[in-house]
Amino acid sequence: MRNRLLCLVVVTTLCLSTELLAGGLSTNLGEVIIEGLERGERYSLKELANIPLSVVNRGEDTVMVRVHPVVPDSVELRQGAAPIPQVDWISFETDSLILAPGQMGVTDVFIEIPDDSSLASKKFQVMLWSRTIPGPGVFIACGLKSRIIFSIAAAESTSTEGDGSWQDEQLRRLGCTR
């Protein structure tokens, strides 16, 4: 009985492993770093850096791919970035792609920074999770994560005093006014 069970496990593993090797996704986005985004603005990754999110179906079957923004775990954080406070800052042109074998799907990624002065000079990270959605007869899904790190510009000066001269700038830095 034990030998039959072992044989069944080995045969099942071999059958599943061919499916695992046949499936897969790839993407053009590994890690993207964007500096100096302004509060209260909405940015397109396509327009900002000429980098839309591209996902390629490396498998042998047509798949549905969904893309979601995800708050990164602490072990995923890089370059001193904090996890994005809310994933609704991130949206997509389309979050679902149906891809034939070898086909590439493309979607733009949008980053919308709230107009909140407490965000000035902060750095955040979000993960984009691209994953297949299992269909009938499909038991295994695959997915991958891309990392976007972005910093928010420092608060702009609200001082309107002076004529913008070098002396006015030095006085402002020292916390003085004329």
Buried (B, 14 or more C-beta within 10 A) or exposed (E): EEEEEEEEEEEEEEEEEEBEEEBBBEBBBEEBBBEEBEBEEEBBBBEBEEBBBBBBBBBEBEBBBBBBBBBBEEEBBEEEBEBBBEBEBBBBBEEEBEBEEEEEBEBBBBBEBBEEEEBEEBBBBBBBBBBBEEEEEEEEBBBBBBBBBBBBBEEEEEEEEEEEEEEBEEBBEEEEEE
